[in-house]
Amino acid sequence: MTELMIRKMALAFALFSFGLVAIGSFLFGARILPSLARGTEAAAIFGSLAWGLGLFMEEKDGEGSGSADDGKAPQKGTNLDQTA
């Protein structure tokens, strides 16, 4: 994951949680300002959680590429003649 992808993911989580909590809160009887405040809190909490998780899972240079030998396949039978 790149830094841009992490930011986009965190923003998507934040906007989704804001909309869900603010609209749901308003539909269940809260007034406008408390609904917006709850939505803002939810966006801050869930957006920062997604951002932190993305930074935790971010691949560093050379890490997580899937192969430990940098794409060089060993030749079969190269170590057969060596003795212990």
C-alpha positions in Angstrom: 0.0 0.0 0.0 1.2 3.4 -0.8 0.7 6.5 1.3 -1.9 7.8 -1.1 -3.9 4.6 -0.9 -3.8 4.7 2.9 -5.0 8.3 2.9 -7.9 7.5 0.5 -8.9 4.5 2.6 -8.9 6.6 5.8 -10.9 9.3 4.1 -13.4 6.8 2.8 -13.9 5.2 6.3 -14.2 8.7 7.8 -16.8 9.9 5.3 -18.8 6.7 5.5 -18.8 6.7 9.3 -19.7 10.4 9.4 -22.7 9.9 7.1 -23.9 6.8 8.8 -23.7 8.2 12.4 -25.0 11.7 11.6 -27.9 10.6 9.4 -28.8 7.7 11.7 -28.6 9.9 14.8 -30.9 12.4 13.2 -33.4 9.8 12.1 -33.6 8.4 15.6 -34.5 11.7 17.1 -31.3 13.8 17.8 -31.2 17.4 16.7 -29.0 18.7 13.9 -26.0 20.0 15.9 -25.7 16.9 18.1 -26.0 14.7 15.0 -23.2 16.6 13.3 -21.1 16.4 16.4 -21.5 12.7 16.7 -20.8 12.2 13.1 -17.6 14.3 13.4 -16.5 12.2 16.4 -17.2 9.0 14.5 -15.2 10.3 11.4 -12.3 11.2 13.6 -12.2 7.9 15.4 -12.8 5.6 12.4 -10.7 7.6 10.0 -7.7 7.6 12.4 -8.2 3.9 13.0 -8.1 3.2 9.3 -5.1 5.4 8.8 -3.2 3.8 11.7 -4.0 0.3 10.4 -2.9 1.3 6.9 0.4 2.7 8.2 0.9 -0.5 10.2 0.3 -2.6 7.1 2.4 -0.4 4.8 5.1 -2.2 2.9 8.6 -0.8 3.4 11.3 -0.8 0.8 12.0 -4.4 -0.1 9.6 -5.9 2.5 6.5 -7.7 1.7 7.2 -8.2 -2.0 6.4 -11.9 -1.8 9.8 -13.3 -2.5 12.9 -13.3 -0.2 15.4 -13.7 -3.0 14.5 -10.6 -5.1 13.2 -12.6 -8.0 16.3 -14.7 -8.6 15.3 -18.3 -8.9 18.0 -20.7 -7.7 19.3 -23.2 -10.2 18.3 -26.8 -9.5 21.0 -29.1 -8.5 23.7 -26.5 -7.7 24.3 -27.8 -4.2 24.2 -31.5 -4.9 28.0 -32.0 -5.1 28.7 -30.3 -1.8 29.4 -32.4 1.3 28.7 -31.6 4.8 
